[in-house]
Amino acid sequence: MLPLNMSEENKTLEVLWSVKQVATYLGFNTGTIYQWISEKRMLDPTKIIHLGSRVRIPRSEVERLAGIVKGKLEASA
């Protein structure tokens, strides 16, 4: 039996990334990612998952952020 908010087509779990993985993928320092999280900038605060002192970020949010970062870099070039 599926939870009420889960449809038959949407049975997959989203991959969660650590702050270090996000920083490496985007080419930033982990401190920058933590700053964005604390300031509720760039990353959607409703998507950030806090597990005790650990933070996880869904892959879809990382991909969205990568598009923004790439767009800003291209605009400044």
C-alpha positions in Angstrom: 0.0 0.0 0.0 1.3 3.5 -1.0 1.1 6.6 1.2 -1.7 8.9 0.3 0.6 11.4 -1.4 2.4 8.9 -3.5 1.0 7.8 -6.9 1.8 4.5 -8.7 3.9 6.4 -11.3 6.0 8.2 -8.6 7.4 5.3 -6.5 11.1 6.4 -6.8 13.0 8.1 -4.0 15.0 11.1 -4.9 18.8 11.0 -4.4 20.0 13.2 -1.6 23.4 14.9 -1.8 25.7 16.0 1.0 26.9 19.6 1.2 30.4 18.4 0.2 29.0 16.7 -2.9 27.0 19.8 -3.9 30.1 22.0 -3.4 32.3 19.7 -5.4 29.7 19.5 -8.2 29.2 23.2 -8.4 32.8 24.1 -7.9 32.3 26.1 -4.7 33.6 25.8 -1.1 31.4 23.9 1.4 31.3 27.2 3.4 29.5 28.9 0.5 26.9 26.2 0.4 26.3 26.4 4.2 26.1 30.1 3.9 23.4 29.9 1.2 21.5 27.4 3.4 21.7 29.6 6.5 20.8 32.8 4.6 18.0 30.9 2.7 19.6 32.1 -0.6 19.9 30.2 -3.8 18.6 27.0 -2.3 14.9 26.5 -1.6 14.8 26.2 2.2 11.7 24.0 2.0 13.7 21.4 0.1 16.7 21.2 2.5 16.7 18.2 4.8 18.3 18.4 8.2 19.2 15.1 9.9 20.6 16.2 13.2 23.8 18.1 12.4 23.8 16.7 8.8 22.3 18.5 5.8 21.0 16.8 2.6 19.9 18.4 -0.6 17.7 16.7 -3.2 19.3 16.1 -6.6 16.5 18.1 -8.3 17.4 21.2 -6.2 21.1 20.8 -7.1 20.2 20.6 -10.8 18.1 23.7 -10.5 20.9 25.5 -8.7 23.4 24.4 -11.3 21.2 26.0 -14.0 21.2 29.3 -12.1 24.9 29.2 -11.5 25.7 28.3 -15.2 23.4 31.1 -16.4 25.1 33.7 -14.2 28.5 32.6 -15.3 27.5 32.8 -19.0 26.0 36.2 -18.5 29.2 37.6 -16.9 31.5 36.2 -19.6 
